[in-house]
Amino acid sequence: MEKNSIEQLQSICSQVRRDILRMVHAVNSGHPGASLGCTEFFVALYFDQMNHNPAFNMEGKGEDLFFLSNGHISPVWYSVLSRSGYFPIEEMKTFRKLNSRLQGHPATEEDLPGIRIASGSLGQGLSVAIGAAQVKKLNGDDRTVYCLMGDGEQQEGQVWEAAMYAAHYGVDNLIATIDYNGQQIDGPTKEVMDLKNLKGKWEAFGWEVNEIKKGNDMEAVLEGLNKAKSLAGKGKPVLNLLYTEMGYGVDFMVGTHKWHGVAPNDEQLANALGQLPETLGDY
Amino acid sequence: MSLDLKFNYTEKKDTRSGFGDGLLEAGRRNPKVVGLCADLIGSLKMGAFQKEFPERFFQTGIAEANMIGLAAGMATSGKIPFTGTFANFSTGRVYDQIRQSVAYSDKNVKICASHAGLTLGEDGATHQILEDMGMMKMLPHMTVINPCDYNQTKAATLAIAEYEGPVYLRFGRPSWPIFTPADQKFEIGKAWKMIDGKDVSIFATGHLVWEAVVAEAMLREEGISAEVINIHTIKPLDEEAILESVKKTGCAVSAEEHQINGGLGDSIAQTLIRHNPAPLEYVAVNDSFGESGTPTELLEKYGLNAENIVKAVKRALARK
């Protein structure tokens, strides 16, 4: 398969951001902030890094797998899944509406292709990803398991149970990532519950930590994810600290927790869409 | 006084050993079966499985939330994970993990829980969970099973390995009479009428099935004919069997090592009230925590033994 160029990936990002904003605007609910902040990461994973099959199969043997632990950023995942062929883009119109497969938080109950487990209640996804990674090892499947968590989510105790476990078992076919945007619902993480030396904590738990300092720069994200791949398979689980800006791509949303779970109104949507070219056609 | 029991035993054994032996057998039959345990391998009798299948066994340390998540991930990738820890840590401690990652996600995880109820004994109320069946039966997609002795627990363990979907399997610590056959076929969701009767239906689960067998003999001496039905599957409940029996007897007693709120008795009450309102008396823990003591002492003090089943039967008969 021919690789997408940086320009092509950036152009996909613009469309994904439009999808996110239009989805949350349509139902006046959902979580645009971190969805916008993680757009480069998701596009890089699904359009460059992962070997995955949109003809979805739950077990995913022979494929790279992705688990989203901070399920509230479902808009970016739904956009990327549909844009990479898991389900029709028109289905984004149903986001958060009655009888939809696109639930507020990702779920398997309605059989949406691409989703392997429900998430939303925080702290659980890393454990699930580790379990899937260990099965890959048992099955002699050399593919990689990816997992994304939020930085506020690091306050959940289960994350650290999972961190200790993965290092103990040397689950080195696992690349976890923390969306390190420094924000959570009630304010900056520094004020709500300071994560202090997060890198040092993960290193102390026995993980290989890879910092991706420019999480909204596609070139830097690709470089960082390639480096993470090169760190995998060496006896330690790998953690990316992905420095992003919440709300990235829209000038009045960037860098604040205020758009964590708030949708733009009509005027704000028009303003935001004006900053993001329609590259693949709106749904 | 020697009772003329309809079921007898020559040996006592803990139900958790039935789980351990069943798990080993399930592991031999199906390579997809994997085991996880949170630092209680000896207590859960998972050592034989671990020894025979070291690659398929995962010691998780004292981290039950992570264990449930790992199991959900393994099930997603096609394995059949059996998690093992005490009933308290298998349910209340990890309810949200079970709810989201196992039940809502409909994962083929078998949550296997030992040391349930008062008969855990001397460890006391912190460990004697009496709310677990209620919590688990409320979860959509979840099957809840509470077998009565070693043989039934072993048979249940083998049966759930072949069933696709989340299951809560509850068993216990004490040495208990083995009074059901070794070669029994375990049908999930199918009640087992152990003793025919015409005056009252006794619906018992777990360790209290034995107490119900003893109570039946005591009642027979007084000229009361009790039907004893073994409800090993709390959910899905065999409503048909319950209604058929009560249609004949006209009153019922439920018996369980669980809180009166939310357990088997409430499930039976729900069935009766919708289809055939008939007197129902509960043998269960009356909205209190347990305490330290021997299993026998605790069953007596908290009103869960054969004598209390007999009393409940008489209350039910008086309301007919």
Interface residues (C-beta under 8 A of the other chain):
Chain A: M58 E59 G60 K61 L65 F67 A107 T108 E109 R116 I117 A118 S119 G120 S121 G123 Q124 G125 L126 S127 V128 A129 I130 G131 A132 A133 Q134 V135 K136 L138 N139 G157 Q158 E161 A162 M164 Y165 H168 Y169
Chain B: V34 E55 R56 F58 T60 G61 A63 A65 N66 M67 I68 G69 L70 A71 A72 G73 M74 A75 T76 S77 G78 K79 P81 D96 Q97 R99 Q100 S101 Y104 S105 D106 K107
